[in-house]
């Protein structure tokens, strides 16, 4: 499978893990806390094969940038966390950087 496929799944699992970590309320709710740990472990199981096919620095930048954007969007819509226009602009820059890296990176 494509390195981009593995990276996309890793990003989605990392976002889900962070979402469940927030729901765990500092591990007060053990079910959500354990779910977050499982999702993070699965995330790395998909991240590892992507490292074989994509440059590590570019891949990590896309993974972390897309995760930041995904969590910010979830926080805004699900947890009703506010974002100022300036914050939204900087999140847009992160997203633009991740898209730009994706468009200019070839698999090995």
N, CA, C and O atoms as a GROMACS GRO file, in nm:
protein
  432
    1UNK      N    1   0.083  -0.119   0.000
    1UNK     CA    2   0.000   0.000   0.000
    1UNK      C    3   0.088   0.125   0.000
    1UNK      O    4   0.207   0.121   0.032
    2UNK      N    5   0.027   0.233  -0.035
    2UNK     CA    6   0.096   0.361  -0.046
    2UNK      C    7   0.136   0.415   0.091
    2UNK      O    8   0.065   0.397   0.190
    3UNK      N    9   0.250   0.480   0.095
    3UNK     CA   10   0.293   0.547   0.217
    3UNK      C   11   0.194   0.654   0.260
    3UNK      O   12   0.174   0.677   0.379
    4UNK      N   13   0.133   0.720   0.161
    4UNK     CA   14   0.034   0.823   0.191
    4UNK      C   15  -0.090   0.764   0.257
    4UNK      O   16  -0.150   0.826   0.344
    5UNK      N   17  -0.127   0.642   0.216
    5UNK     CA   18  -0.241   0.575   0.280
    5UNK      C   19  -0.210   0.549   0.427
    5UNK      O   20  -0.290   0.582   0.514
    6UNK      N   21  -0.093   0.491   0.454
    6UNK     CA   22  -0.054   0.463   0.592
    6UNK      C   23  -0.048   0.592   0.674
    6UNK      O   24  -0.091   0.595   0.789
    7UNK      N   25   0.007   0.697   0.615
    7UNK     CA   26   0.017   0.824   0.687
    7UNK      C   27  -0.121   0.882   0.718
    7UNK      O   28  -0.144   0.933   0.827
    8UNK      N   29  -0.212   0.873   0.623
    8UNK     CA   30  -0.348   0.924   0.645
    8UNK      C   31  -0.417   0.851   0.758
    8UNK      O   32  -0.480   0.913   0.843
    9UNK      N   33  -0.405   0.718   0.761
    9UNK     CA   34  -0.466   0.640   0.869
    9UNK      C   35  -0.401   0.675   1.002
    9UNK      O   36  -0.470   0.688   1.103
   10UNK      N   37  -0.267   0.692   1.004
   10UNK     CA   38  -0.197   0.729   1.127
   10UNK      C   39  -0.246   0.864   1.178
   10UNK      O   40  -0.265   0.882   1.299
   11UNK      N   41  -0.267   0.959   1.089
   11UNK     CA   42  -0.316   1.091   1.129
   11UNK      C   43  -0.455   1.081   1.190
   11UNK      O   44  -0.481   1.139   1.296
   12UNK      N   45  -0.544   1.007   1.124
   12UNK     CA   46  -0.680   0.992   1.176
   12UNK      C   47  -0.683   0.924   1.312
   12UNK      O   48  -0.760   0.962   1.400
   13UNK      N   49  -0.597   0.822   1.330
   13UNK     CA   50  -0.591   0.753   1.459
   13UNK      C   51  -0.534   0.843   1.568
   13UNK      O   52  -0.578   0.837   1.683
   14UNK      N   53  -0.436   0.926   1.532
   14UNK     CA   54  -0.378   1.018   1.630
   14UNK      C   55  -0.481   1.123   1.674
   14UNK      O   56  -0.489   1.158   1.791
   15UNK      N   57  -0.558   1.173   1.578
   15UNK     CA   58  -0.664   1.270   1.611
   15UNK      C   59  -0.768   1.204   1.700
   15UNK      O   60  -0.811   1.264   1.800
   16UNK      N   61  -0.809   1.082   1.666
   16UNK     CA   62  -0.907   1.011   1.748
   16UNK      C   63  -0.853   0.984   1.888
   16UNK      O   64  -0.926   0.997   1.987
   17UNK      N   65  -0.724   0.947   1.898
   17UNK     CA   66  -0.663   0.923   2.029
   17UNK      C   67  -0.662   1.048   2.115
   17UNK      O   68  -0.690   1.041   2.235
   18UNK      N   69  -0.632   1.162   2.055
   18UNK     CA   70  -0.631   1.287   2.129
   18UNK      C   71  -0.773   1.326   2.171
   18UNK      O   72  -0.794   1.376   2.282
   19UNK      N   73  -0.870   1.303   2.083
   19UNK     CA   74  -1.010   1.330   2.115
   19UNK      C   75  -1.054   1.248   2.236
   19UNK      O   76  -1.116   1.301   2.328
   20UNK      N   77  -1.022   1.119   2.235
   20UNK     CA   78  -1.060   1.034   2.349
   20UNK      C   79  -0.982   1.070   2.475
   20UNK      O   80  -1.035   1.056   2.586
   21UNK      N   81  -0.859   1.117   2.460
   21UNK     CA   82  -0.783   1.162   2.576
   21UNK      C   83  -0.852   1.281   2.642
   21UNK      O   84  -0.857   1.290   2.764
   22UNK      N   85  -0.904   1.373   2.561
   22UNK     CA   86  -0.979   1.486   2.615
   22UNK      C   87  -1.105   1.436   2.686
   22UNK      O   88  -1.138   1.484   2.794
   23UNK      N   89  -1.175   1.341   2.625
   23UNK     CA   90  -1.296   1.286   2.687
   23UNK      C   91  -1.266   1.213   2.818
   23UNK      O   92  -1.353   1.203   2.904
   24UNK      N   93  -1.143   1.162   2.832
   24UNK     CA   94  -1.108   1.088   2.954
   24UNK      C   95  -1.098   1.179   3.076
   24UNK      O   96  -1.094   1.130   3.189
   25UNK      N   97  -1.092   1.310   3.054
   25UNK     CA   98  -1.084   1.408   3.163
   25UNK      C   99  -0.966   1.376   3.254
   25UNK      O  100  -0.981   1.358   3.375
   26UNK      N  101  -0.848   1.372   3.194
   26UNK     CA  102  -0.728   1.344   3.271
   26UNK      C  103  -0.724   1.202   3.325
   26UNK      O  104  -0.672   1.178   3.434
   27UNK      N  105  -0.777   1.108   3.249
   27UNK     CA  106  -0.788   0.966   3.285
   27UNK      C  107  -0.884   0.942   3.402
   27UNK      O  108  -0.879   0.837   3.466
   28UNK      N  109  -0.971   1.040   3.430
   28UNK     CA  110  -1.076   1.017   3.530
   28UNK      C  111  -1.175   0.913   3.480
   28UNK      O  112  -1.228   0.834   3.558
   29UNK      N  113  -1.198   0.914   3.349
   29UNK     CA  114  -1.282   0.812   3.286
   29UNK      C  115  -1.188   0.712   3.221
   29UNK      O  116  -1.136   0.735   3.112
   30UNK      N  117  -1.166   0.601   3.289
   30UNK     CA  118  -1.065   0.504   3.245
   30UNK      C  119  -1.096   0.445   3.108
   30UNK      O  120  -1.004   0.413   3.033
   31UNK      N  121  -1.224   0.429   3.074
   31UNK     CA  122  -1.261   0.374   2.944
   31UNK      C  123  -1.209   0.460   2.830
   31UNK      O  124  -1.148   0.409   2.735
   32UNK      N  125  -1.234   0.590   2.839
   32UNK     CA  126  -1.183   0.680   2.735
   32UNK      C  127  -1.030   0.687   2.738
   32UNK      O  128  -0.966   0.697   2.633
   33UNK      N  129  -0.974   0.683   2.857
   33UNK     CA  130  -0.829   0.686   2.868
   33UNK      C  131  -0.763   0.566   2.802
   33UNK      O  132  -0.665   0.580   2.729
   34UNK      N  133  -0.817   0.449   2.827
   34UNK     CA  134  -0.763   0.327   2.764
   34UNK      C  135  -0.786   0.328   2.614
   34UNK      O  136  -0.701   0.284   2.537
   35UNK      N  137  -0.902   0.379   2.572
   35UNK     CA  138  -0.929   0.390   2.428
   35UNK      C  139  -0.826   0.480   2.361
   35UNK      O  140  -0.780   0.452   2.251
   36UNK      N  141  -0.788   0.589   2.428
   36UNK     CA  142  -0.688   0.679   2.370
   36UNK      C  143  -0.553   0.608   2.356
   36UNK      O  144  -0.485   0.625   2.255
   37UNK      N  145  -0.515   0.529   2.455
   37UNK     CA  146  -0.388   0.455   2.446
   37UNK      C  147  -0.389   0.355   2.331
   37UNK      O  148  -0.291   0.342   2.258
   38UNK      N  149  -0.500   0.285   2.314
   38UNK     CA  150  -0.512   0.188   2.204
   38UNK      C  151  -0.502   0.260   2.070
   38UNK      O  152  -0.433   0.213   1.979
   39UNK      N  153  -0.570   0.373   2.058
   39UNK     CA  154  -0.567   0.448   1.932
   39UNK      C  155  -0.427   0.502   1.903
   39UNK      O  156  -0.383   0.500   1.788
   40UNK      N  157  -0.356   0.548   2.006
   40UNK     CA  158  -0.219   0.595   1.984
   40UNK      C  159  -0.128   0.480   1.941
   40UNK      O  160  -0.044   0.498   1.853
   41UNK      N  161  -0.145   0.362   2.000
   41UNK     CA  162  -0.064   0.246   1.959
   41UNK      C  163  -0.093   0.209   1.814
   41UNK      O  164  -0.001   0.181   1.738
   42UNK      N  165  -0.221   0.207   1.777
   42UNK     CA  166  -0.257   0.178   1.639
   42UNK      C  167  -0.200   0.283   1.544
   42UNK      O  168  -0.158   0.252   1.432
   43UNK      N  169  -0.199   0.407   1.589
   43UNK     CA  170  -0.143   0.515   1.509
   43UNK      C  171   0.002   0.485   1.472
   43UNK      O  172   0.041   0.499   1.356
   44UNK      N  173   0.080   0.443   1.568
   44UNK     CA  174   0.221   0.414   1.541
   44UNK      C  175   0.239   0.289   1.456
   44UNK      O  176   0.338   0.277   1.384
   45UNK      N  177   0.144   0.195   1.464
   45UNK     CA  178   0.152   0.078   1.378
   45UNK      C  179   0.133   0.116   1.232
   45UNK      O  180   0.187   0.049   1.143
   46UNK      N  181   0.058   0.221   1.205
   46UNK     CA  182   0.042   0.269   1.067
   46UNK      C  183   0.150   0.370   1.030
   46UNK      O  184   0.187   0.381   0.912
   47UNK      N  185   0.202   0.442   1.126
   47UNK     CA  186   0.306   0.541   1.100
   47UNK      C  187   0.436   0.472   1.057
   47UNK      O  188   0.508   0.521   0.970
   48UNK      N  189   0.466   0.359   1.120
   48UNK     CA  190   0.594   0.290   1.094
   48UNK      C  191   0.611   0.248   0.948
   48UNK      O  192   0.717   0.274   0.890
   49UNK      N  193   0.512   0.182   0.884
   49UNK     CA  194   0.534   0.145   0.743
   49UNK      C  195   0.542   0.266   0.650
   49UNK      O  196   0.606   0.259   0.545
   50UNK      N  197   0.478   0.374   0.687
   50UNK     CA  198   0.488   0.496   0.604
   50UNK      C  199   0.631   0.549   0.604
   50UNK      O  200   0.675   0.607   0.505
   51UNK      N  201   0.703   0.528   0.715
   51UNK     CA  202   0.843   0.572   0.723
   51UNK      C  203   0.931   0.502   0.620
   51UNK      O  204   1.036   0.555   0.583
   52UNK      N  205   0.890   0.384   0.575
   52UNK     CA  206   0.968   0.312   0.475
   52UNK      C  207   0.957   0.376   0.338
   52UNK      O  208   1.045   0.360   0.253
   53UNK      N  209   0.848   0.450   0.315
   53UNK     CA  210   0.820   0.497   0.180
   53UNK      C  211   0.829   0.648   0.161
   53UNK      O  212   0.839   0.696   0.048
   54UNK      N  213   0.825   0.723   0.271
   54UNK     CA  214   0.824   0.869   0.262
   54UNK      C  215   0.939   0.927   0.345
   54UNK      O  216   0.980   0.867   0.444
   55UNK      N  217   0.990   1.044   0.306
   55UNK     CA  218   1.097   1.107   0.383
   55UNK      C  219   1.048   1.141   0.525
   55UNK      O  220   0.940   1.198   0.543
   56UNK      N  221   1.128   1.106   0.622
   56UNK     CA  222   1.088   1.118   0.763
   56UNK      C  223   1.052   1.261   0.802
   56UNK      O  224   0.949   1.283   0.865
   57UNK      N  225   1.134   1.358   0.768
   57UNK     CA  226   1.108   1.496   0.808
   57UNK      C  227   0.979   1.550   0.749
   57UNK      O  228   0.901   1.616   0.818
   58UNK      N  229   0.958   1.524   0.622
   58UNK     CA  230   0.836   1.569   0.556
   58UNK      C  231   0.716   1.497   0.614
   58UNK      O  232   0.613   1.560   0.642
   59UNK      N  233   0.727   1.368   0.633
   59UNK     CA  234   0.617   1.289   0.685
   59UNK      C  235   0.578   1.334   0.826
   59UNK      O  236   0.459   1.348   0.855
   60UNK      N  237   0.675   1.356   0.910
   60UNK     CA  238   0.645   1.399   1.047
   60UNK      C  239   0.580   1.537   1.047
   60UNK      O  240   0.489   1.564   1.126
   61UNK      N  241   0.627   1.625   0.959
   61UNK     CA  242   0.568   1.759   0.950
   61UNK      C  243   0.421   1.751   0.909
   61UNK      O  244   0.337   1.820   0.966
   62UNK      N  245   0.391   1.669   0.811
   62UNK     CA  246   0.253   1.653   0.766
   62UNK      C  247   0.169   1.590   0.877
   62UNK      O  248   0.056   1.634   0.902
   63UNK      N  249   0.223   1.488   0.943
   63UNK     CA  250   0.149   1.417   1.049
   63UNK      C  251   0.115   1.513   1.163
   63UNK      O  252   0.000   1.518   1.209
   64UNK      N  253   0.213   1.587   1.208
   64UNK     CA  254   0.187   1.677   1.321
   64UNK      C  255   0.100   1.795   1.279
   64UNK      O  256   0.011   1.836   1.354
   65UNK      N  257   0.124   1.850   1.160
   65UNK     CA  258   0.043   1.963   1.114
   65UNK      C  259  -0.103   1.926   1.092
   65UNK      O  260  -0.193   1.998   1.134
   66UNK      N  261  -0.126   1.813   1.028
   66UNK     CA  262  -0.264   1.768   1.005
   66UNK      C  263  -0.332   1.734   1.138
   66UNK      O  264  -0.451   1.759   1.155
   67UNK      N  265  -0.256   1.679   1.231
   67UNK     CA  266  -0.311   1.650   1.364
   67UNK      C  267  -0.353   1.777   1.437
   67UNK      O  268  -0.458   1.781   1.500
   68UNK      N  269  -0.270   1.881   1.427
   68UNK     CA  270  -0.303   2.009   1.490
   68UNK      C  271  -0.432   2.065   1.432
   68UNK      O  272  -0.520   2.109   1.506
   69UNK      N  273  -0.443   2.063   1.301
   69UNK     CA  274  -0.562   2.116   1.236
   69UNK      C  275  -0.685   2.034   1.274
   69UNK      O  276  -0.789   2.090   1.308
   70UNK      N  277  -0.673   1.902   1.269
   70UNK     CA  278  -0.786   1.815   1.303
   70UNK      C  279  -0.834   1.834   1.446
   70UNK      O  280  -0.954   1.840   1.470
   71UNK      N  281  -0.742   1.844   1.539
   71UNK     CA  282  -0.778   1.863   1.680
   71UNK      C  283  -0.839   2.000   1.702
   71UNK      O  284  -0.934   2.015   1.779
   72UNK      N  285  -0.786   2.102   1.635
   72UNK     CA  286  -0.842   2.236   1.649
   72UNK      C  287  -0.986   2.240   1.598
   72UNK      O  288  -1.072   2.303   1.660
   73UNK      N  289  -1.012   2.173   1.487
   73UNK     CA  290  -1.148   2.169   1.433
   73UNK      C  291  -1.241   2.093   1.526
   73UNK      O  292  -1.352   2.139   1.554
   74UNK      N  293  -1.197   1.978   1.576
   74UNK     CA  294  -1.279   1.902   1.671
   74UNK      C  295  -1.306   1.982   1.798
   74UNK      O  296  -1.418   1.984   1.850
   75UNK      N  297  -1.202   2.048   1.848
   75UNK     CA  298  -1.219   2.130   1.969
   75UNK      C  299  -1.320   2.241   1.949
   75UNK      O  300  -1.399   2.272   2.038
   76UNK      N  301  -1.316   2.301   1.831
   76UNK     CA  302  -1.408   2.410   1.801
   76UNK      C  303  -1.553   2.360   1.793
   76UNK      O  304  -1.643   2.419   1.853
   77UNK      N  305  -1.575   2.252   1.719
   77UNK     CA  306  -1.712   2.205   1.696
   77UNK      C  307  -1.766   2.117   1.808
   77UNK      O  308  -1.882   2.128   1.845
   78UNK      N  309  -1.683   2.029   1.864
   78UNK     CA  310  -1.733   1.934   1.963
   78UNK      C  311  -1.726   1.988   2.105
   78UNK      O  312  -1.820   1.971   2.183
   79UNK      N  313  -1.616   2.054   2.138
   79UNK     CA  314  -1.597   2.102   2.275
   79UNK      C  315  -1.628   2.251   2.289
   79UNK      O  316  -1.612   2.308   2.396
   80UNK      N  317  -1.672   2.314   2.179
   80UNK     CA  318  -1.707   2.455   2.176
   80UNK      C  319  -1.595   2.545   2.226
   80UNK      O  320  -1.618   2.644   2.297
   81UNK      N  321  -1.472   2.511   2.189
   81UNK     CA  322  -1.356   2.592   2.224
   81UNK      C  323  -1.343   2.702   2.118
   81UNK      O  324  -1.349   2.676   1.998
   82UNK      N  325  -1.324   2.823   2.165
   82UNK     CA  326  -1.321   2.936   2.071
   82UNK      C  327  -1.184   2.947   2.004
   82UNK      O  328  -1.082   2.908   2.060
   83UNK      N  329  -1.188   3.000   1.884
   83UNK     CA  330  -1.066   3.031   1.810
   83UNK      C  331  -1.080   3.173   1.757
   83UNK      O  332  -1.181   3.207   1.695
   84UNK      N  333  -0.980   3.254   1.781
   84UNK     CA  334  -0.983   3.391   1.728
   84UNK      C  335  -0.954   3.387   1.578
   84UNK      O  336  -0.900   3.287   1.528
   85UNK      N  337  -0.987   3.492   1.507
   85UNK     CA  338  -0.953   3.496   1.365
   85UNK      C  339  -0.803   3.479   1.340
   85UNK      O  340  -0.762   3.417   1.243
   86UNK      N  341  -0.722   3.534   1.429
   86UNK     CA  342  -0.576   3.519   1.415
   86UNK      C  343  -0.537   3.372   1.431
   86UNK      O  344  -0.455   3.322   1.354
   87UNK      N  345  -0.593   3.305   1.529
   87UNK     CA  346  -0.563   3.164   1.549
   87UNK      C  347  -0.608   3.081   1.428
   87UNK      O  348  -0.536   2.991   1.384
   88UNK      N  349  -0.726   3.111   1.375
   88UNK     CA  350  -0.774   3.040   1.256
   88UNK      C  351  -0.681   3.064   1.137
   88UNK      O  352  -0.657   2.973   1.057
   89UNK      N  353  -0.628   3.186   1.126
   89UNK     CA  354  -0.534   3.215   1.019
   89UNK      C  355  -0.407   3.134   1.030
   89UNK      O  356  -0.357   3.082   0.930
   90UNK      N  357  -0.354   3.122   1.152
   90UNK     CA  358  -0.232   3.043   1.169
   90UNK      C  359  -0.258   2.894   1.149
   90UNK      O  360  -0.172   2.823   1.097
   91UNK      N  361  -0.374   2.846   1.189
   91UNK     CA  362  -0.409   2.707   1.162
   91UNK      C  363  -0.419   2.686   1.010
   91UNK      O  364  -0.379   2.581   0.959
   92UNK      N  365  -0.473   2.785   0.940
   92UNK     CA  366  -0.477   2.778   0.794
   92UNK      C  367  -0.338   2.770   0.733
   92UNK      O  368  -0.318   2.698   0.635
   93UNK      N  369  -0.244   2.842   0.790
   93UNK     CA  370  -0.105   2.834   0.742
   93UNK      C  371  -0.046   2.695   0.764
   93UNK      O  372   0.026   2.644   0.679
   94UNK      N  373  -0.077   2.634   0.879
   94UNK     CA  374  -0.030   2.498   0.905
   94UNK      C  375  -0.087   2.403   0.801
   94UNK      O  376  -0.015   2.320   0.745
   95UNK      N  377  -0.216   2.416   0.775
   95UNK     CA  378  -0.282   2.330   0.676
   95UNK      C  379  -0.221   2.352   0.537
   95UNK      O  380  -0.196   2.257   0.464
   96UNK      N  381  -0.198   2.477   0.502
   96UNK     CA  382  -0.137   2.507   0.372
   96UNK      C  383   0.003   2.445   0.361
   96UNK      O  384   0.040   2.393   0.256
   97UNK      N  385   0.079   2.449   0.469
   97UNK     CA  386   0.211   2.387   0.469
   97UNK      C  387   0.204   2.237   0.452
   97UNK      O  388   0.284   2.178   0.378
   98UNK      N  389   0.110   2.173   0.521
   98UNK     CA  390   0.095   2.027   0.509
   98UNK      C  391   0.054   1.989   0.368
   98UNK      O  392   0.105   1.891   0.312
   99UNK      N  393  -0.037   2.065   0.308
   99UNK     CA  394  -0.080   2.037   0.171
   99UNK      C  395   0.036   2.059   0.074
   99UNK      O  396   0.059   1.978  -0.016
  100UNK      N  397   0.110   2.167   0.094
  100UNK     CA  398   0.225   2.194   0.008
  100UNK      C  399   0.330   2.085   0.016
  100UNK      O  400   0.385   2.043  -0.086
  101UNK      N  401   0.359   2.038   0.136
  101UNK     CA  402   0.455   1.928   0.150
  101UNK      C  403   0.405   1.802   0.082
  101UNK      O  404   0.482   1.731   0.017
  102UNK      N  405   0.277   1.774   0.097
  102UNK     CA  406   0.218   1.656   0.034
  102UNK      C  407   0.231   1.665  -0.118
  102UNK      O  408   0.266   1.567  -0.183
  103UNK      N  409   0.205   1.781  -0.173
  103UNK     CA  410   0.206   1.797  -0.320
  103UNK      C  411   0.346   1.792  -0.378
  103UNK      O  412   0.362   1.764  -0.497
  104UNK      N  413   0.447   1.819  -0.299
  104UNK     CA  414   0.583   1.825  -0.352
  104UNK      C  415   0.673   1.709  -0.310
  104UNK      O  416   0.794   1.713  -0.332
  105UNK      N  417   0.613   1.606  -0.248
  105UNK     CA  418   0.693   1.493  -0.199
  105UNK      C  419   0.662   1.368  -0.278
  105UNK      O  420   0.545   1.332  -0.296
  106UNK      N  421   0.765   1.302  -0.326
  106UNK     CA  422   0.752   1.176  -0.398
  106UNK      C  423   0.781   1.059  -0.305
  106UNK      O  424   0.865   1.068  -0.216
  107UNK      N  425   0.711   0.948  -0.327
  107UNK     CA  426   0.742   0.826  -0.252
  107UNK      C  427   0.870   0.766  -0.303
  107UNK      O  428   0.906   0.783  -0.420
  108UNK      N  429   0.940   0.695  -0.216
  108UNK     CA  430   1.064   0.629  -0.258
  108UNK      C  431   1.041   0.485  -0.292
  108UNK      O  432   1.134   0.414  -0.329
   0.00000   0.00000   0.00000
